[in-house]
Amino acid sequence: MTLTRTIENNRLELIWKLARADFRKRYYHDRLGLLWALIKPLFEVGIYYIIFKMGFRIEQENFVLFLFGGLIVWMVFAEGTKRGMGLLVDKLYLIENVQFKWVDLYISFTLSIFLAFAFNFSVLIAASLLAGFVPGPEMVYFPIVLFSLFLMTMGTTIILSCVQPFLTDLNHLWDMLLMLGLWVSGIFYPRTVLTDVLPWMNVANPFLGIIHNTRAIWIAGLEVDTEVMIWNLVVSAAVFCVGLLILKPVGSLAVEKL
């Protein structure tokens, strides 16, 4: 029992060290450091605010917070999968020289992405409190929403990184799919704008629910949709399981090809 506990502790320590190293590599060598994690979404919020609020005159309560809440959730997935697509290539030296479970590499990478999200999320909460919104009992649902986002990001990253060595043009295709996802995930408008016309999108696009429920929990004016929340968790878990199933067999072939 003691030996097993020691091994698990060493494993968790390795995961955390890899996550921290990747996080520092991304921000700590820049002059503004971690602020870049906030500057980018704020810059995009400013652009989209001008376009949608001032240009199209969209009427949405707390529109800045509405935009910011949607963007930081989407950017976790977009940045994580885009950067993670080359994870096997970037970390090949670890795979070849360090004995550890391959899945730990993806856990640590996804954790590093979520560290930046935690910073942006804290800014969202502070801004929401300043706007006069005090979160209620629905906060208990947020771990489910967050876990769904984590599983979806990690599972998709595993799949993409295992397939990418065989499909070298995959990054271009994924860029286009991410652009499509940006516009059909309810980031710039309430999800009902899309689902009233295409009800099946509630099932087909889990980010409609993840983003909606994040806003409903932390920003005033929306209600938590528990049915969609559970469906999002099921879909995210399914994507994660597919990633785990192909990781070793397909990942090993990908490493050989590299």
N, C-alpha and C positions, 0 to 999 in steps of 0.2 A: 504493500500500500504506500509506504514511504517513497519507494523507488518510482512508482507510477506518478505520485504527486510531484516529485522532483522533475520528472520528464515533462509533465504538463506545465509546470512553472517555467522551465527553460524554454518550452515552446512558446508560451505566452510572452515571455521576455523577448524572444527573437522576433516575434510578430510586431511587438511594440517598437523595437529598435529599428526594424525595417521601415515601419510606417513613419516614425519620427525622422529618420534619415531622408526619406523621400520628400516629406513635407518641408524640411529645412532646405533641401536642394532646390525646391521650387521657389522659395521666397527669401531666404535669409541672405542670399548673395546680392539681392537687389537693394538699391538705396532706400526705397520705401518699404521694403520687406513685405510683411503680411498685409499692409494697406492695399497692395495690388489686388488681393482677393476681394476687397470691398470696392475699390475704384472701378473695376470693370463692370460689375452689375449696376452700380450707381450711374455710370456713364450711359449704359444701355437704357436704364430706366428713364434718364433725362431725354434721350432721343425718342423713345417710344411715347413718353408723356406728351412731348411736343406734337408728335404725329397724330396720336389717337385722341388726346384730350383737347388740344388746341386746334388741330387740323380737322378731325372728324367729329369733334365735340361729343365724345362719348360720355354719357352720364353714369358714373359709377362712384359710389361712396368710398372715400379713402383710396382714390385711384393710385396714388403713389405707392402706398403700402400694398395694394392689390397687385400692382405690377412687380414690385420688389419680391413679394412672397412667391409669386409664380416663377420669376426668373431664377432665383437662387436654387429652387428645387430642380428646375430643368437643367441648370448649369452643372449641378452635381453629376447628373447622368451623362450629359453631353461631354463634359470635360473628362470624366472618368473613363467612358468608353472610347473616346477619341485617343487619349493618351495611353490607355490600357491596351489598345489594339497591338501595340508594339512591345508589350511587356516581356514576352518570351525572348525577343531579340535583345532588349535592354538588360534583362537579368539573366542572360544565358550563362554568364560566368558564375552566378550563384547556383544555378541548376546543375552545372557540371562539377562544381567544386565543393558545394556545401550539402550535407545530408539533412534534408528537411522535407516535410510534406509539401507538395506543389501547391495545394490549396492555401497554405499559409502565405505564400507569395501574393496571392490575390486578396486575401483578407487584409494583409498589411497595406497593400496598395489602395484598396477601397477605404480603409481607415484614414489614410493620409488625405484622400479627397474629402472625407467627411470632417476632418479637422478644420479645413478652410470653410466648409459649410457651417460648422459650429460658430465660427467667428461672425459670418454674415447673419446667421440665425439670431445670434444675441443682439445684433444691431436691429433686426426686424422687431424683436420683442421690446427692446427699449423704445423704439419709435412708436410701436403700438401702444405702449403704456403712456407715452407722452401725448398721444392722440386721445387718451381717455378711455381706452379699452382695457378692461381687466378680465383676463381669461377665467372661465368658469370650470365646472366639473368635467366638461368635455376634454380637458387636458389629458385625462386618463387614456384617451384614444391615441394620443400622439405617438407613443412608442410603437404602436401597430403601423401607423403611417410611415414612420421613420424606418422601421424594419423592412417594410415593403420596398421602400426606395433603396435601401442597402442591398437587399437580395436581387432586385432588378438590375442595379448597376453592376454588382459583382458577377452575376450570372451572365449578363450580356458581354461583359469584358472578357470572361473566360472563353465564351464561344467565339468572339471576334478574334482574340489573340491566337486561338488554336487554328482557325481557318485562314487567317491572313497570310501565313507563309505560302499557302497553296493558291491563293487568289490575291496577287500583288496589287490589283486595282481596287481592292475592297475599300481602302480608305476614301477613294473618290465617291464610291457608291454610298458609303456611310455618311459622308458629308452631306450628300443630297437628302438622305433619309432624316438626318438630324435637322436640316432646314425645314423639311416637311413637318417633322414632329414639333418644331418650334411654333408653327402656325396652327396646328390642330390639337394642341394640348390645353387650350383654355388659358393661356398665359395673358393674353391681351383682352379677353372678354370672359364673361361668365360662361361656364360650360354649357348652360342651357341654350345659348345661341347656336351651338353645334348639335347638341343632343335632341333638341326639339325637332330638328330637320332630319337628323340621322341618329335615331335612338340606339342603334347597334354600336355606336362609337363608345358608349359607356362601357361596353364589354371589350371592344377591340383595342382601345387605347387606355391603359391603366393610369397614365399621367393625368388624364382628365379628373379622375377621382383623387389621386394623390395630391395634386395641386389644390383642388377644391377643398379637400378636408384639412389640408395645412392652413389654408386661409380661414376656414370655418372655425378652427380651434384658436387661432391667434389673432384674427382680425374680425372686427364686428361686422354684422350684416348678413352672415351666411349660417346655414345649419349643417351639422355633420351628417353625412350620408353613410350610415353603418353598413348597409347592404353592399354598396359599392366598395367600401373599405375592405370588407372581407373578401370580395371578389379580387380586388387589387392584390391582396396578400396571397391568395391562391395562385394567381397568374405569376406573380413575382417568384413564389416558391417553385413553381413549375419551370420557369426559365433558369433558376438557380440549379435545380436538379438536373436539367439537361446539360448545363455547363459542367457539373460534377461528373456526369456519366461519360462525357467525351474528353475530359481533361487529360487523363492518363493515356488512353489509347491514341487519340488524335494529337494530343500535345507532344507525345513522344515521337510520333512521325514528323511533326512540325519541327521539333528540335533537330532531328536527323537531317531534315532538308536544309536547315540553317547551317 
